[in-house]
Amino acid sequence: MKLNDLFDNAGSKKSRNRVGRGIGSGKGKTAGRGHKGQKSRSGVAIKGFEGGQMPFYRRVPKRGFNNIFRIERAEVNLGRLQSAIDAKKIDTSKDITIVELAIAGLVRASDTAVRLLGNGELKAKVNITVNGASASAVSAVEKAGGKITILDTPKSEKPVKKGRLKRQEKKQQDRKKAGF
């Protein structure tokens, strides 16, 4: 074998389409751009323009209100919590915090607030610390012999970037020391 015998596999390299190179190429003359007008030339960005007609995004009425100060909570149902316990992803002998839920894959690492919902059945006795819980979730956890601790959700806390579990864990420890 020599260096001049080496070739790429057939079809692995596709040559770029060279437009405007004569009639026989199939992309000659107008180079696939059609004829005349603004869009046949380069550097055109008229997305949303409808030829003077009132554009769609201005015709349609705007509805609702988007609160920029809202606190987004991740929602965890009791059924998912029980399935994580059954799969040995969560240790019930220790207190379950947001960090343990993130490690088990029930919430994202960037989630700063978690709300526990009562959908599903909980059989295990767990002590869980979350930012909120529905009344049905609280009664189901207490019925199973566990305890729920509700943290107050800080208003000014910014979301933690993905992969920052250690920082999140340290915040949890600081909150426990402070008596939350």
ZIFEN-V565971 format. One record per helix or strand of 2 or more residues. SS is the DSSP state (H for helix, E for strand). FROM is the first residue (numbers start at 1). TO is the last residue. Records with the same first field share a line. If there is no record, write none. Layout:
SS = FROM-TO, FROM-TO
//
This chain:
H = 3-5, 23-25, 38-40, 56-59, 78-86, 98-104, 135-143, 165-178
E = 74-77, 114-117, 127-130, 132-133, 147-150
//
